[in-house]
């Protein structure tokens, strides 16, 4: 804010080998977000992001192009359609009731109630149930613990500021931690995805949700099996979408 007051609403910062453009006025924001939006469509993808979300093949970090447009269409027409969102209302109601009950149980006590933690657990559980459906509780709990470990492992990656110095990645403590974490995450997600693929092939229909509706993995599998996709959707692509939804959405409440 102080730099913008001194240098104006458009600034260039050199961060190592990377150029960063900082805009801090409505007029300049319109230039970036609307007038020249395609030139700024891609997000900067860090080494940590590439590790965590399977080579940045999710919706949020995929580069602008045919694959991104396809995944955006699937997101708007399938994952976030009015019909899909409405189908998860029993899960939302159940988790909201559990949230209220947990707060009521602590009311009147001497210890303060951590509302941020309660909202995090509410959001995490709701998203997890809508994404995974009727998978085993052990797999769901294991995934939650892995996600928390992954958040704790984040940190500054000096190699991202000097991308031409490839040798820096070999000395990155954060990279080593994330790769070990990623192996645990992939093991759990692969097991959950195999269960859905097996059930999908057996029933030839998607009813993996707790209340008979499609969960998010079911939706992605149905779309993939429809045969109408321009770009191939791999198992890793499906896992990347689920990771971003289950990892970052609860963090909005936590932070």
ChimeraX attribute file (.defattr): number of C-alpha atoms within 10 A of each C-alpha:
attribute: neighborCount
match mode: 1-to-1
recipient: residues
	/A:1	9
	/A:2	7
	/A:3	9
	/A:4	14
	/A:5	9
	/A:6	8
	/A:7	11
	/A:8	14
	/A:9	17
	/A:10	13
	/A:11	13
	/A:12	11
	/A:13	10
	/A:14	10
	/A:15	11
	/A:16	12
	/A:17	12
	/A:18	12
	/A:19	11
	/A:20	12
	/A:21	9
	/A:22	15
	/A:23	18
	/A:24	14
	/A:25	12
	/A:26	10
	/A:27	10
	/A:28	15
	/A:29	16
	/A:30	13
	/A:31	13
	/A:32	16
	/A:33	13
	/A:34	11
	/A:35	11
	/A:36	11
	/A:37	13
	/A:38	11
	/A:39	10
	/A:40	13
	/A:41	13
	/A:42	14
	/A:43	12
	/A:44	14
	/A:45	14
	/A:46	15
	/A:47	19
	/A:48	21
	/A:49	15
	/A:50	14
	/A:51	15
	/A:52	21
	/A:53	24
	/A:54	18
	/A:55	17
	/A:56	23
	/A:57	23
	/A:58	24
	/A:59	23
	/A:60	17
	/A:61	20
	/A:62	20
	/A:63	18
	/A:64	15
	/A:65	10
	/A:66	11
	/A:67	19
	/A:68	18
	/A:69	15
	/A:70	16
	/A:71	23
	/A:72	16
	/A:73	13
	/A:74	18
	/A:75	15
	/A:76	11
	/A:77	13
	/A:78	18
	/A:79	21
	/A:80	14
	/A:81	13
	/A:82	11
	/A:83	11
	/A:84	18
	/A:85	13
	/A:86	11
	/A:87	18
	/A:88	21
	/A:89	14
	/A:90	12
	/A:91	18
	/A:92	20
	/A:93	12
	/A:94	12
	/A:95	19
	/A:96	16
	/A:97	12
	/A:98	13
	/A:99	17
	/A:100	12
	/A:101	12
	/A:102	13
	/A:103	13
	/A:104	10
	/A:105	9
	/A:106	12
	/A:107	12
	/A:108	9
	/A:109	8
	/A:110	7
	/A:111	8
	/A:112	9
	/A:113	14
	/A:114	9
	/A:115	13
	/A:116	13
	/A:117	13
	/A:118	17
	/A:119	18
	/A:120	18
	/A:121	18
	/A:122	22
	/A:123	22
	/A:124	21
	/A:125	20
	/A:126	21
	/A:127	22
	/A:128	22
	/A:129	22
	/A:130	25
	/A:131	24
	/A:132	26
	/A:133	24
	/A:134	19
	/A:135	18
	/A:136	11
	/A:137	10
	/A:138	10
	/A:139	14
	/A:140	20
	/A:141	13
	/A:142	13
	/A:143	23
	/A:144	19
	/A:145	11
	/A:146	17
	/A:147	20
	/A:148	11
	/A:149	14
	/A:150	20
	/A:151	14
	/A:152	11
	/A:153	16
	/A:154	13
	/A:155	11
	/A:156	11
	/A:157	17
	/A:158	15
	/A:159	20
	/A:160	21
	/A:161	16
	/A:162	15
	/A:163	16
	/A:164	10
	/A:165	11
	/A:166	11
	/A:167	10
	/A:168	14
	/A:169	18
	/A:170	10
	/A:171	12
	/A:172	14
	/A:173	13
	/A:174	17
	/A:175	20
	/A:176	14
	/A:177	16
	/A:178	22
	/A:179	15
	/A:180	11
	/A:181	19
	/A:182	19
	/A:183	12
	/A:184	16
	/A:185	21
	/A:186	18
	/A:187	12
	/A:188	18
	/A:189	23
	/A:190	14
	/A:191	13
	/A:192	21
	/A:193	21
	/A:194	13
	/A:195	16
	/A:196	23
	/A:197	18
	/A:198	11
	/A:199	16
	/A:200	18
	/A:201	10
	/A:202	9
	/A:203	9
	/A:204	11
	/A:205	13
	/A:206	21
	/A:207	19
	/A:208	24
	/A:209	22
	/A:210	17
	/A:211	15
	/A:212	12
	/A:213	17
	/A:214	24
	/A:215	26
	/A:216	27
	/A:217	25
	/A:218	24
	/A:219	20
	/A:220	23
	/A:221	20
	/A:222	17
	/A:223	15
	/A:224	17
	/A:225	12
	/A:226	9
	/A:227	9
	/A:228	9
	/A:229	14
	/A:230	9
	/A:231	13
	/A:232	12
	/A:233	18
	/A:234	12
	/A:235	16
	/A:236	18
	/A:237	20
	/A:238	21
	/A:239	23
	/A:240	24
	/A:241	22
	/A:242	22
	/A:243	22
	/A:244	17
	/A:245	19
	/A:246	24
	/A:247	20
	/A:248	14
	/A:249	15
	/A:250	20
	/A:251	14
	/A:252	12
	/A:253	17
	/A:254	15
	/A:255	8
